[in-house]
Amino acid sequence: MLNRVVLVGRLARDPFELRRSQTTGNAAISFTLAVDSRFSGKQQDENAKTADFFTIVAFNRNAEFVEQFLRKGMLVGVEGRLQTRNYEDRNGNRVYVTEVAADNIQILESKNARENREGNDFRDEAPAKEVEEDRGIDIDDDDLPF
C-alpha cells in the first residue's frame, strides 16, 4: 500500500504556534499551503487561477525548522503522507480532519528572490518596451545536455 503526497506551493499565512507535548516533549506545528490548481472549474475563463489549501502538520525537527524559517508567502515543497483524525468539539459534534503529515520540507526559492518578489509591486511599473525584432537565442551544440 502506498500513501505519499508531494506538494509545491506558498504558505497562505505564517505557521501556527509550535506546540510541545507535556509528557514526551515532542514538537508539532501546522501551516496552510496554497497550491495552484490547474483547472479552475470555470469553463468560460480558462486562465482563471485558483488554489487548493492544504493543512500541513510537521513534527519534532521538521516542526522546529518550520517555526524558525518558514513565513507567509514562501515557496516550499512538502513530501509526506495523508492522514485523517477525528475529535469531539465543545458542542459534542464529531469533527473529521484530513491533513498532510510532513516527512520532508524544503524551501524552494532563495532569500534574494523572495525579497525581490515582496519588494516589487508590478502593477505600478511602466509597460515594457516593445521588442524591435525577434533575434532568437544563439545556442552552441556543446551547451545542450543531450
N, C-alpha and C positions, 0 to 999 in steps of 0.2 A: 504494500500500500504506500501511496505517495501523498504527502501533504507539504507542498512547497509553494511559497509566494515570493515573487520578486517584483518590487515596485520602484519606480523613479518618479519623484515629484518634489514639491516645495512644501515646507512647513506652513500650515494655514495660520498658526499662531505660535507664540512661544510655548515650549513644553510645560506641562503642569509641574507642580512641585514634587521633588524627589521624596518618596516615602520609604521608610525603613521598618521592617518587621521588628516588633519589640522582643520577640522570642529568639529569632535567628539572626537578626541584624541585616538580612538580605535587603537590597535596594530595589526599588521599582519606580518607573516613571512612564508616563504616557504622553503622546502627542498626536496631532492630526496631520496627516499627509494628504495634500491635494494633488491628484494625478489627472493630467489632461485626459479627456475622453475622446476617443477617435470619432465616435458617432454621437451627434447631438440629439438625435431623435426628431429634429426639426427638418422635415424634408424640404421645406421651402428655402431654407438657408443652410447650404452645405458647409459654409465657412464659420458658422457659429461655434464658438469654443465653449465647452462645458468641462466640468471637472467632477471626479468622484472623490469623496472624502473618506479616508480610512483611518481608523483608530489603531495606532501602533503602541505596543507596550514593550518596554525593554527592562531587563533585569540585571542586577549586580554591576559588572564592569561596563556593560553597554549602557545601563542607566546613568552611571556616573559620567560617561562620555557624552551622552545626550545633554545632561544638565550643564556640563562645562562648556560645550562647543556649539550646540545647535540653537538657532534662533529663527524667528518668523521670517519666511521668505527664502531660506536657504534651500538649495537644490541638493537632495540626498537620495541615495539608493538604499533600499531596505530589503534584506533577504530574511525570510523566516517561515513560520507555519501559521496556518489559520487555526484559531481556537474559539470555542464557544464556552460561555459560562452563564449561570443564572443566579439571581438572588431575589430576595423579597424586599420591596421598598417599604418606606414608613407607613404607607397606606395598606400594606398587606398584599399588594399586587406583585405577581411574579414578573421579573424583568429579565429578558434574554439579551446577551451581549455577544457580538461576534467581533473579534479583533485579530490583529496580526501580532504574534509573539516574535519579536526580532531576534535573530541569531547573529546577524551581521549588519552594521550600519556604516555607510561611507559618505563623506562629504564629496560632492561631485563638481564643485566649482571652486576656483581659487578665491582667496580673500580679495584680491585686486578686482576680479571680475564682479564679485558681489558689491564692492564699494562703487565701481563704475555704474553698475545697474541701478543701485539705490540712489546715486548722486545725479543721475540724468533723468530729466523729465522730457521725454521725447515729443510730447505734444507741443512744447514751446519752441522747438527747434525750427529753423528756417527750412523750407523744402530743399531737397538735394538738387544739385545742379544736374542738368541733363548731360548724358554722355554723348560726345560728338560722334563717335563711331565705335563699333564693337571690334576690338583688335584681337580678342580671344586670349588664351593663355598659352605661352610658349613652354612646352614640357619636353625635356630631354628623355629619350627612351631609358636611359640609365637611372632616372629618378622613379620609374614605375616599379611597384613592388612585385609585379608578376611578369 
